[in-house]
Amino acid sequence: MRLDASTLHHLGPEVSVPGYDRSAVRTGIVHLGVGGFHRSHQAMYLDRLMDQGQALEWGICGVGVLPSDARMRDVLTAQDGLYTLVLAHPDGFLEARVIGSVVEYLLAPDDPEAVLERMADPQVRIVSLTVTEGGYNTTGIGSFDTTEPGVAADLQPGAVPRTVFGLVVEALARRRARGVPPFTVVSCDNMPGNGDVAADSFTTFARARDPELGAWVAGHVRFPNSMVDRITPGTTDAQRAEVSRRFAVDDGWPVIAEPYAQWVLEDDFALGRPPLEDAGVQVVDDVGPYELMKLRLLNASHQCLGYLGSLAGYTFIHDACQDPFLRALLLRYMTDEAAPTLPPVPGIDLAQYRADLLGRFSNPHVRDTLARLCVDSSERMPKFLLPVVREDLAAGRDVTSAALAIAGWARWAAGTDDAGRELEMVDPRAEALRSAARRQDDDPLAFLRLREVFGDLADDERFTRPYLRALRSLTEHGARATVQAVVRGTL
C-alpha cells in the first residue's frame, strides 16, 4: 500500500502509526539536512512526544540545501512527510513505525525565499542542523573559511543565499529587522562542542557580512551543544523491497536503524523547547563528558574498524566486528587508550558502554557498511581519534592500537585492499590523501606529513615508531596478520 496521509490508518497492525492529529501540528522547528539520521533520531523523538499528546507546536519543516536533495523532496512531498522507521533488532525482529513529525519539506535551490520566510516566521523557534562534520566550513586549524566559493558568493551584497550560512544568517537578519527574537540554532552533528563550532561559523559569517549583525548574533543567538547517537546506514533498494514485503508499505525512502538511540542536549534555548526529556532525551547542563565518550569510543572505534576491516576484505561492520582479532583490537583501544582520556560521565558505566558498543557493532540486521565509515576520513579522524593520540602521548601512555588504525588509513588510502580489490575514497582531500599514500614506498611518513590533517604528529617518534611498524606489517603481511600481531603483542 502506498504510504501517504490517505492510507495511514489503513496499514496493517504490525506497523505502528501516529495516534495524534497531524492536521493540528504546527511548524516550530526548521531542520536543515534531512537525511536518514535526522529521520531516525530527532524526528523520531518529536514523533514520540506528539504521540504522548505533547509538542504539537513543534512540528518539523525539513529543508534540503543541495540540488541532490531533490529526491528527498519528491519522496516526502508525495508521502505527505510520512516515512517508515524500521528498527532492526539483533535477533532479526523488525519493528516498524510511521513517523509523522515532519509536516513540511522545502528545497532551498528551488525557492530560497520560501525557506528564508519559513525561518523568519515567529512561530519557528528552533533551527537544527545535520550537515555532517565537514559542513561547518572550518579550516584545519578550526577557523571559519570565508574564502570558500559558496560562502564568498553568499557574502556578496544582494546575493541570494545558497549555503547553510547564508540562509540562516539572512533569516536571522530578517527577524532582527522585524523585531522578532532570534531562533535557537541546534547542531546535531558529530563534533566536539558542536554548538560552539556552529556559533563560531555562523557568527563569523554574520560579521563578515555586517559587523553590527555579527555582534547581534554573538550577543543574542543561542547555540546549545548536543550529543546524538543511533547507527543509521543508508537505505538500499533491497531494504525498500523488504519493507514493502514484510509490512505491505510502499515507502519511497524508509529508514533502517538500530534499536539503540541517545540524545544528550544542553538546556540553553532562548524561546523555549519541546519537553524532550519526556521522550527520553537527556537534557543536561554540560554535554561535554557524554560527547567525548561517544566520539572517542564509538566514532573512533568506527574509524579503527573501517580501514582495517576494509583492507581485510570485509564489507559490513558486523562481519568485521565478529572477527575475533578485530574485536579484541577495538576492546584494547577503548580500554587502554581511549578510556583514560575520558572524564567521569554522569550516569554511565563506561565498561558496560564499551561492551554494549561491541554488541551494537555486531548486529547483523542493521547491515551497515564499512565504506560508510570511511567517508570524509580527513574530517572525521582529526575529531575522533587524533585527540586521543595526543592526550595519550602527553600522558606518556601507549598508542599502539591508535597507531595501527592510522596506519590502516594510510594503507587503505593507497587504493586497494589486501586482495588487490579497488577501494573507493570519498573525501574533500581525496587527491592529497591518495597522492601521499602512494609516496609511502619512498617515504614511509609521507601520509603523516599532511600537516593540515595530522599537525606535527610526524615529528613525534613516540608515535612514528609504532606507526611505521604497523604500516610495514600491513604492507608486507596484510591487515589480518597485523591486527593479530598487535593483539598478541608480537608486532
Secondary structure, 3 states (H helix, E strand, C coil): CECCCCCHHHCCCCEECCCCCHHHCCEEEEEECCCHHHHHCHHHHHHHHHHCCCCCCCEEEEEECCHHHHHHHHHHHHCCCCEEEEEECCCCCEEEEEECCEEEEEECCCCHHHHHHHHHCCCCCEEEECCCHHHHCECCCCCECCCCHHHHHHCCCCCCCCCHHHHHHHHHHHHHHHCCCCCEEEECCCCCCHHHHHHHHHHHHHHHHCHHHHHHHHHHCCCCCEEEECCCCCCCHHHHHHHHHHHCCECCCCEEECCCCEEEEECCCCCCCCCHHHHCCEEECCCHHHHHHHHHHHHHHHHHHHHHHHHCCCCEHHHHHCCHHHHHHHHHHHHHHHHHHCCCCCCCCHHHHHHHHHHHHCCCCCCCEHHHHCCCHHHHHHHHCHHHHHHHHHCCCCCHHHHHHHHHHHHHCCCECCCCCECCCCCCCHHHHHHHHCCCCCCCCCCCCCHHHHCCHHHCHHHHHHHHHHHHHHHHHCHHHHHHHHHHCCC
